Amino acid sequence: MRYVIRLVALVCLGLAGLGAGPANAERRVALVIGNAGYRTVAELPNPKKDARDIAAALRAAGFTEVVERYDLGLREMQQVLSQFEDKVAGADWGVAYYAGHGIEVDGRNFLVPVDADLKRAGDVEDETVALDRVLARVAAASKLQLVILDACRENPFKRRMAQAGGVKRAIGERGLARIEPAHPNVIVAYAARDGEVALDGRAGENSPYAGALMRHLAEPGLELGRLFRKVRVDVLAATGGRQRPFEYGSLTEDLFFKPGAAADPKPVVVPQLSEAERAWAAVKDTTSIAALEAFRRQYGAANPVYDRLAEARIEELRKQQIALAVPPTPKPAPAPVVEPSVGVFTPGPGVTPLSAERELALKAKDRFKECDACPEMVVVPAGSFMMGSPAGEARRDAYEGPQHPVTIARQFAVGKFEVTFTEWDACVAAGGCKHNPGDSRWGRGKRPVINVSWDDAKEYVAWLSRKTGKTYRLLTEAEWEYAARAGTTTPFSTGPTITTSQANFHGNYTYPGSGKGVYRAKTVDVGSFPPNAFGLHDMHGNVWEWVQDCWNASYSGAPSDGSAWTTGNCSRWVLRGGSWYDDPRYLRSAARFRDTPVRDYFAGFRVGRTL
């Protein structure tokens, strides 16, 4: 199965290089096989059409050597693979795409020729082509190796193979077995996750997977990992969530199937805020009457709407002052419990927002929780830091610079953990969140919520703000990095490197100075690893975290005060922190990613709160 994944990865990586413009001086070769006309089991409706269209897409993208073959018997498949090995020798990229039946026996994967007549498990070795063999042929490419398998169907021979006598064998009934590539830049892409079945689609049409793959192969400026994520989103939508494509392996650099500017058919234009609008945004949540009166003096005459809002806010604050001066006789109720030793404010039942007096008394590392369903918050101190990565940091990306100073003038609160399924489900139950995300069968409870988009995250913080009467929000990108670094200047808050005993990431891959670790292949409960110096857990790994900012490809012109950057490419939003699936380079404090507001099992978020 490991070889199968490598093969799929080879195909994917090869695709990433298609149409690379000047890079086409490299040799990129591909093999495309479509097996549909099976002789001893039912014919498949679409593999030949899928294979023809994928071959055409490869040529259109710049591949000059594409070998395509259809309805191959065993001997023909063996011959084609041997001939293809000669083409791959000396090539930079090797790609293999296979559509047809594939089966799994004893954890190994096999591609099924059209003349196979499997009566027992022992026939598999003699009448099919092991994925190991295919991978060995493609592996002759010197740079990139990619394999794509649209072969995740039910085993058509399973009944008679299971009933046959002889040595007991573990015969897979659905899809293919999981594999783990041992080397970087090897990706194996399955049309459906291991053990699951891919759908063929209607006769005469492309399968959901092939159709999505062809659409995104032609997109310029689409990084390879993002390409497969978009394919996955499209297939999930087309199949009502029944089919989940999956990729095994990882990349050590950004690779583009087709370089160029990313297309955005519906660009989002974010209006520039006026000076008065920016000033109002800065003071609207203040508790200072003097600041609001200064705003009215400077901007009120020319901006009557904001003037009335400021006047109403002043009136509200004056009423609060009167209430504090002459407090009413309190009704019997559980009072918040203060634990000075750890600075924790533990609320009584229901919603108990911090009083203004208690909020003003908060100091760095104090923790509070304003309702049973609310995230626990940690106070992060004001301060300054250098945002981005220095030019000499290993495996950095250019869009992490230029490194620049940022000063955050006021303390703020950050979720101690990523928002959990328990916390999200409370929002759904209260009617504040419309989307009920799936958990990918990993469990809910204390695991970080996944399959939520940027828009979903904004809906959650809006509900939390209404529930508590306080300003909850997504962190800004600068706040996120400041909180993640927790006073450090090294690539990780853990130092110059990181291990899988400190964070949840793809442990088969390393960062300079570390060895391999555990690959858990899913999220884990929040708080499973030690916190950083600010008391925050999982700032590295587990899930990517949405932040407020629009995407900008460099920090030239970035805010220096810790505020959100709301101009740039606002059809794509920034994510931070890396995930369970990622190479450790993406867990660095300075690492950045961007995405359209889609739902994926790599992404969640944590909340911030203005104090």
C-alpha positions in Angstrom: 0.0 0.0 0.0 2.9 2.3 0.6 4.0 1.8 -2.9 0.5 2.6 -4.1 0.5 5.9 -2.3 3.9 6.7 -3.7 2.6 6.0 -7.2 -0.4 8.3 -6.8 1.9 10.9 -5.4 4.0 10.6 -8.4 1.1 11.3 -10.7 0.1 14.3 -8.6 3.5 15.8 -8.6 3.8 15.2 -12.3 0.6 17.0 -12.8 1.8 19.9 -10.7 4.5 20.5 -13.2 2.3 20.5 -16.2 2.3 23.7 -18.2 5.0 25.3 -16.1 6.1 27.7 -18.8 9.8 28.1 -18.8 10.1 25.0 -16.6 9.0 23.0 -19.6 12.6 22.6 -20.4 12.4 19.8 -17.9 11.2 16.4 -19.1 7.8 15.4 -17.8 6.3 12.1 -18.8 3.0 10.5 -17.9 1.3 7.2 -18.3 -2.5 7.0 -18.4 -4.4 3.7 -18.2 -8.2 3.3 -18.4 -9.5 -0.2 -17.9 -13.3 -0.6 -18.3 -14.1 -3.6 -20.5 -13.7 -6.4 -18.0 -14.4 -9.9 -19.3 -15.4 -11.8 -16.2 -17.2 -9.0 -14.2 -19.4 -6.1 -15.2 -18.0 -3.4 -17.4 -17.2 -0.1 -15.8 -19.0 2.9 -17.4 -16.4 5.7 -17.2 -12.7 4.8 -16.8 -11.9 5.1 -20.5 -13.6 8.6 -20.8 -11.9 9.7 -17.6 -8.5 8.5 -18.8 -8.8 10.2 -22.2 -9.8 13.5 -20.7 -7.0 13.3 -18.1 -4.5 12.6 -20.9 -5.8 15.6 -22.9 -5.5 17.8 -19.8 -1.9 16.7 -19.3 -1.0 17.6 -22.9 -2.8 20.9 -22.6 -0.9 21.7 -19.5 2.5 21.1 -21.2 3.3 17.4 -21.1 4.8 16.4 -24.4 5.2 12.7 -23.6 1.8 11.2 -22.5 1.4 7.4 -23.0 -2.3 6.4 -22.9 -3.6 2.9 -23.1 -7.0 1.3 -22.7 -8.6 -2.1 -21.7 -5.2 -3.8 -21.1 -4.8 -7.4 -20.3 -2.2 -8.7 -17.9 0.6 -9.1 -20.5 -0.2 -5.8 -22.1 0.0 -4.0 -18.8 3.3 -5.6 -18.1 4.7 -4.6 -21.5 3.4 -1.0 -21.2 5.0 -0.6 -17.8 8.4 -1.9 -19.1 8.3 0.5 -22.0 7.3 3.4 -19.9 10.2 2.8 -17.5 12.5 3.6 -20.5 10.7 6.9 -21.0 10.8 7.8 -17.3 14.6 7.1 -17.1 16.2 10.5 -17.3 12.9 12.4 -16.9 12.5 15.0 -14.2 8.9 14.3 -13.5 7.1 10.9 -13.6 3.3 10.7 -13.5 0.9 7.8 -13.5 -2.8 7.9 -13.6 -5.0 4.7 -13.5 -8.7 4.4 -13.7 -10.3 0.9 -13.3 -10.6 -1.8 -10.7 -8.1 -2.0 -7.9 -8.1 -4.4 -5.0 -6.4 -4.9 -1.7 -5.2 -8.2 -0.3 -3.1 -8.5 2.9 -2.6 -4.8 3.0 -1.1 -4.6 -0.5 -2.8 -3.0 -3.5 -3.1 -4.4 -7.0 -4.4 -3.0 -10.4 -6.7 -5.4 -12.2 -6.2 -6.1 -15.9 -9.4 -6.6 -18.0 -8.7 -10.4 -18.5 -8.3 -11.2 -14.8 -10.5 -14.1 -13.5 -9.8 -14.2 -9.8 -11.4 -17.2 -8.1 -9.2 -17.2 -4.9 -6.9 -14.8 -3.1 -3.9 -16.7 -4.4 -4.7 -15.8 -8.0 -4.0 -12.1 -7.3 -0.3 -12.4 -7.5 -0.5 -14.2 -10.9 -3.2 -12.3 -12.6 -2.9 -8.6 -11.5 -0.2 -5.9 -11.4 1.1 -5.0 -8.0 1.2 -1.3 -7.3 4.7 -1.9 -6.1 5.6 -2.7 -9.8 4.0 0.5 -11.1 5.7 2.6 -8.5 9.1 1.0 -9.3 8.7 2.1 -12.9 7.7 5.7 -12.1 10.3 6.1 -9.4 13.0 6.4 -12.1 12.0 10.1 -12.4 14.7 12.3 -10.8 12.7 15.1 -9.2 9.0 14.5 -8.7 6.9 11.4 -8.4 3.2 11.4 -8.5 0.5 8.7 -8.7 -3.2 9.2 -9.0 -5.5 6.2 -8.4 -9.1 6.5 -9.5 -9.5 2.8 -8.6 -11.3 2.9 -5.2 -14.2 0.7 -6.0 -15.8 -2.4 -4.4 -13.9 -5.6 -5.1 -15.9 -7.3 -7.8 -14.3 -10.7 -7.0 -14.8 -10.5 -3.2 -17.5 -13.1 -2.8 -15.9 -16.0 -4.7 -12.5 -15.1 -3.4 -13.8 -15.2 0.2 -15.6 -18.5 -0.4 -12.6 -20.3 -1.9 -10.6 -22.7 0.2 -6.9 -22.6 0.9 -4.8 -20.4 3.1 -6.8 -17.6 4.8 -6.0 -14.2 3.4 -7.2 -10.7 4.4 -9.2 -9.7 1.4 -10.3 -6.1 1.1 -13.9 -5.6 0.1 -14.0 -1.8 -0.4 -11.4 0.5 -1.9 -7.6 0.4 -1.3 -5.4 0.1 1.7 -3.6 3.0 3.3 0.1 3.6 2.4 2.7 6.0 3.7 5.4 7.3 1.4 8.8 7.2 3.0 10.3 10.1 1.0 9.4 13.8 0.6 7.8 15.1 -2.6 6.0 11.8 -3.1 2.2 12.0 -3.1 -0.3 9.3 -3.7 -3.8 10.6 -4.4 -6.8 8.3 -3.9 -10.2 9.1 -5.4 -11.6 8.0 -2.1 -10.0 7.5 1.3 -8.5 4.1 2.2 -11.3 1.5 2.8 -13.9 3.7 1.1 -15.5 3.5 -2.3 -15.4 6.1 -5.2 -18.4 6.7 -7.3 -18.4 6.3 -11.1 -21.0 8.9 -11.9 -23.4 8.7 -14.8 -22.6 6.6 -17.9 -20.9 8.8 -20.5 -19.8 11.4 -18.0 -16.7 11.8 -15.9 -16.5 10.4 -12.5 -16.8 13.1 -9.7 -13.1 12.7 -9.0 -11.8 12.9 -12.6 -14.1 15.8 -13.4 -12.9 17.8 -10.4 -9.2 16.9 -11.1 -9.4 18.1 -14.7 -11.0 21.4 -13.7 -8.3 22.3 -11.2 -5.3 21.1 -13.2 -5.8 24.0 -15.6 -5.9 26.7 -12.9 -2.8 28.9 -12.9 -1.1 29.8 -9.6 -2.7 26.9 -7.7 -0.2 25.3 -5.3 -0.3 21.5 -5.5 -1.6 20.9 -1.9 -4.3 23.4 -2.5 -5.2 21.8 -5.8 -6.0 18.5 -4.2 -7.9 20.3 -1.4 -10.1 22.0 -4.0 -10.6 18.7 -5.7 -11.7 17.2 -2.4 -14.1 20.0 -1.7 -15.7 19.6 -5.1 -16.1 15.9 -4.8 -17.6 16.1 -1.3 -20.1 18.6 -2.7 -20.9 16.5 -5.8 -21.4 13.3 -3.8 -23.2 14.8 -0.8 -20.2 13.9 1.4 -20.3 10.2 0.5 -16.9 10.3 -1.2 -13.8 11.7 0.4 -10.6 11.9 -1.7 -7.4 11.7 0.2 -3.7 12.2 -0.4 -0.8 10.4 1.3 2.7 11.9 1.6 3.9 15.4 1.8 5.7 18.1 -0.1 8.8 20.1 1.1 8.2 23.1 -1.1 5.4 24.9 -2.9 4.8 23.2 -6.3 2.5 24.5 -9.0 0.8 22.4 -11.6 0.5 25.5 -13.7 2.4 28.6 -12.4 1.0 32.1 -12.8 -1.4 34.5 -11.1 -4.2 32.7 -9.3 -7.5 33.2 -11.1 -10.3 34.8 -9.1 -13.5 34.9 -11.1 -15.3 36.9 -8.4 -12.8 39.2 -6.8 -13.9 40.7 -3.5 -13.4 44.5 -3.4 -12.9 45.7 0.1 -13.7 49.4 0.4 -11.1 51.6 2.0 -12.1 53.0 5.4 -12.3 56.8 5.8 -10.3 58.4 8.6 -13.5 58.8 10.7 -14.4 55.1 10.1 -11.0 54.0 11.3 -11.2 56.3 14.3 -14.7 55.0 15.2 -13.5 51.4 14.9 -10.7 52.2 17.4 -13.0 53.8 20.1 -16.4 52.1 19.7 -15.6 49.5 22.4 -13.7 51.8 24.7 -14.8 52.4 28.3 -13.2 55.9 28.3 -15.7 58.7 28.1 -12.9 61.2 27.4 -11.8 59.2 24.3 -15.4 59.3 23.0 -15.8 63.0 23.6 -12.5 63.6 21.8 -13.9 61.6 18.9 -17.0 63.7 18.8 -15.0 67.0 18.8 -12.8 65.9 15.9 -15.2 63.9 13.7 -18.8 64.5 15.0 -19.8 67.6 13.0 -18.9 65.9 9.6 -20.2 62.5 10.5 -23.6 62.7 12.2 -24.2 59.0 12.3 -21.0 58.3 14.2 -21.6 61.3 16.4 -24.9 59.9 17.5 -23.4 56.5 18.1 -20.6 58.1 20.2 -23.2 60.1 22.2 -25.2 56.9 22.9 -22.0 55.1 24.0 -21.2 58.0 26.4 -24.7 57.9 27.9 -24.4 54.1 28.4 -21.0 54.5 30.2 -22.4 57.3 32.4 -25.3 55.0 33.5 -22.8 52.3 34.3 -20.8 54.7 36.5 -24.0 55.7 38.4 -24.9 52.0 38.8 -21.4 51.3 40.3 -21.7 54.3 42.6 -25.0 53.2 44.0 -25.2 49.5 43.5 -28.6 47.9 43.9 -29.2 45.2 46.6 -27.9 42.1 44.9 -30.3 39.2 44.4 -29.0 35.8 45.8 -26.9 34.3 43.0 -23.7 32.3 42.7 -20.9 34.7 42.7 -17.9 34.3 40.5 -15.1 32.6 42.3 -11.6 34.3 42.2 -8.5 32.1 42.5 -5.7 34.6 42.9 -3.0 31.9 42.8 -3.7 31.3 39.1 -5.7 34.4 38.2 -8.8 32.3 37.2 -12.2 33.8 37.3 -14.6 30.9 37.5 -18.2 31.9 36.6 -21.4 30.7 38.3 -24.1 29.0 36.3 -25.1 30.6 33.0 -23.6 33.7 31.5 -21.4 35.7 33.9 -19.4 38.3 31.9 -16.5 39.9 33.8 -17.4 43.1 35.5 -15.6 46.2 34.4 -13.7 46.2 37.7 -12.6 42.6 37.3 -11.7 43.1 33.7 -9.5 46.1 34.5 -7.7 44.0 37.1 -6.7 41.2 34.7 -3.0 40.7 34.1 -0.9 38.5 31.8 -1.6 34.8 32.0 -4.8 35.3 34.0 -7.6 33.0 32.8 -11.3 33.4 32.6 -14.4 31.8 31.1 -17.6 33.7 30.8 -20.1 30.9 30.4 -20.3 27.2 30.6 -20.1 26.8 26.8 -17.6 29.6 26.2 -13.9 29.0 25.4 -11.5 29.5 28.3 -9.4 32.6 27.7 -5.9 33.6 28.6 -4.7 37.2 28.9 -1.7 38.0 26.7 0.4 41.0 27.6 1.1 44.0 25.4 4.4 44.1 23.7 6.6 44.3 20.6 8.1 41.7 18.4 9.6 41.1 14.9 6.9 39.6 12.7 7.9 37.2 9.9 10.9 35.0 9.4 14.5 36.1 9.0 16.1 35.5 5.7 18.3 32.7 7.0 15.5 30.6 8.6 15.4 27.1 7.2 12.6 26.3 4.8 11.0 29.7 5.0 8.8 31.1 2.2 9.4 34.5 0.6 5.9 35.7 1.7 7.1 35.5 5.3 9.0 38.7 4.8 10.2 41.3 5.0 10.5 40.9 8.7 9.2 44.0 10.4 8.5 45.4 13.9 5.0 45.2 15.3 3.9 46.8 18.6 0.7 45.6 20.3 -0.1 48.4 22.7 -2.9 46.8 24.8 -3.2 43.4 26.4 -5.9 41.1 24.9 -7.3 37.7 25.5 -6.7 34.5 23.4 -8.5 31.2 23.5 -6.4 28.8 25.6 -7.3 26.1 23.1 -8.6 25.8 19.6 -12.4 26.0 19.6 -13.7 22.5 20.3 -16.6 20.5 18.9 -18.3 20.8 22.3 -18.1 24.6 22.1 -19.2 24.7 18.4 -22.1 22.3 19.1 -23.3 24.7 21.8 -23.5 27.4 19.2 -25.5 25.2 16.8 -27.9 24.1 19.6 -28.5 27.8 20.5 -29.2 28.7 16.8 -26.2 30.9 16.5 -24.3 28.7 14.0 -26.1 27.2 11.0 -23.5 24.7 9.9 -23.2 21.4 11.7 -19.7 20.1 10.6 -18.7 16.5 10.4 -15.9 15.1 12.5 -14.3 12.8 9.8 -15.2 9.9 12.2 -12.4 11.0 14.6 -14.7 12.1 17.4 -16.1 15.4 18.7 -16.0 16.6 22.3 -12.6 18.1 23.1 -11.2 17.6 19.6 -10.8 20.9 17.7 -13.8 21.7 15.4 -12.9 21.0 11.8 -14.7 21.4 8.4 -15.6 25.0 9.3 -14.9 27.9 6.9 -13.7 31.4 7.6 -17.3 32.6 7.3 -18.4 29.9 9.8 -15.8 31.0 12.2 -17.0 34.6 11.9 -20.5 33.4 12.6 -19.4 31.7 15.8 -17.5 34.7 17.2 -20.6 36.9 16.4 -22.8 34.5 18.4 -20.3 34.4 21.3 -20.2 38.3 21.4 -24.0 38.4 21.5 -24.1 35.8 24.3 -21.6 37.4 26.5 -22.0 41.1 25.6 -18.3 41.3 25.0 -16.1 41.7 21.9 -15.1 38.2 20.8 -13.4 37.9 17.4 -10.8 36.1 15.3 -7.3 37.0 16.1 -5.4 39.3 13.7 -2.5 37.7 11.9 0.0 39.8 13.9 -1.7 38.9 17.2 -1.6 35.2 16.3 2.1 35.2 15.6 2.8 37.3 18.7 0.8 34.8 20.8 2.4 31.8 19.1 6.0 33.1 19.6 5.3 33.9 23.3 8.5 35.9 23.5 10.7 33.6 21.4 12.6 34.4 18.2 13.3 30.8 17.1 11.4 29.0 14.3 9.1 27.4 16.9 8.1 28.5 20.4 9.7 25.2 21.5 13.1 26.4 20.1 15.0 25.7 16.9 13.0 22.6 16.1 9.9 20.7 17.2 8.9 17.0 17.9 5.7 15.0 17.9 5.8 14.9 21.7 5.3 18.7 21.5 2.7 19.1 18.7 0.5 17.1 16.4 1.9 17.0 12.8 3.1 14.6 10.1 5.9 12.9 12.1 7.3 11.1 9.0 8.9 14.4 8.0 11.5 16.4 9.9 12.8 19.9 10.4 16.6 20.4 10.5 17.8 19.2 13.8 15.0 16.8 14.6 14.3 13.1 13.9 11.1 11.4 12.7 8.2 11.0 15.1 4.6 9.8 15.2 2.1 10.4 12.4 -1.3 10.3 14.1 -3.2 11.0 10.8 -6.0 12.9 12.6 -6.6 15.6 15.2 -6.1 15.0 18.9 -7.9 16.5 21.9 -6.9 20.1 22.5 -4.4 20.5 25.3 -2.7 17.2 24.7 0.7 18.9 24.5 2.4 21.4 26.9 1.5 25.1 26.5 3.8 27.8 25.4 5.2 30.6 27.7 1.9 32.5 27.4 -0.1 29.5 28.6 -1.6 28.7 25.1 -1.9 25.2 23.7 -1.6 23.8 20.2 -0.4 27.1 18.5 1.7 24.7 16.5 -0.1 21.9 14.7 -3.4 20.0 15.2 -5.4 22.3 12.9 -4.7 25.4 10.8 -6.4 28.4 12.4 -8.3 31.1 10.5 -7.4 34.7 11.3 -9.0 38.0 10.4 -6.6 39.1 7.6 -6.9 39.2 3.9 -4.0 37.5 2.0 -1.0 39.6 1.0 2.0 37.9 -0.7 4.5 40.0 1.4 4.6 42.2 4.4 5.4 45.4 2.4 2.9 47.9 3.7 1.6 45.7 6.5 0.1 47.3 9.7 2.7 47.8 12.5 0.2 48.1 15.3 -1.1 44.5 15.4 -4.4 45.4 13.6 -5.9 43.2 10.9 -4.8 43.8 7.3 -8.1 44.3 5.5 -6.8 45.1 2.0 -5.1 42.9 -0.5 -6.6 39.7 -1.9 -9.7 39.5 0.2 -11.1 36.5 -1.6 -8.5 34.5 0.3 -8.0 34.6 4.1 -4.9 33.8 6.1 -4.5 30.6 8.2 -1.7 30.0 10.7 -0.1 27.2 12.7 -0.1 24.1 10.5 -2.0 20.9 11.1 -1.9 17.2 11.9 -1.3 16.5 8.1 1.6 18.9 7.6 5.4 18.8 7.4 6.8 20.6 10.5 8.1 23.5 8.3 4.4 24.7 8.2 4.2 24.7 12.0 6.8 27.5 12.3 5.7 30.6 14.1 6.1 32.6 10.9 4.6 30.1 8.5 1.6 31.3 6.6 -1.1 29.8 4.4 -4.1 31.2 2.5 -7.4 29.8 1.3 -10.8 30.7 0.0 -13.4 30.4 2.8 -13.9 26.7 2.3 -14.5 23.9 4.8 -11.8 21.3 5.3 -10.6 18.8 7.9 -7.3 20.6 8.1 -8.8 23.9 9.4 -10.3 25.2 12.6 -9.8 28.4 14.6 -9.4 29.9 18.0 -11.0 33.1 19.4 -9.6 36.4 20.6 -11.3 38.9 22.9 -10.8 42.7 23.1 -10.2 43.8 26.7 
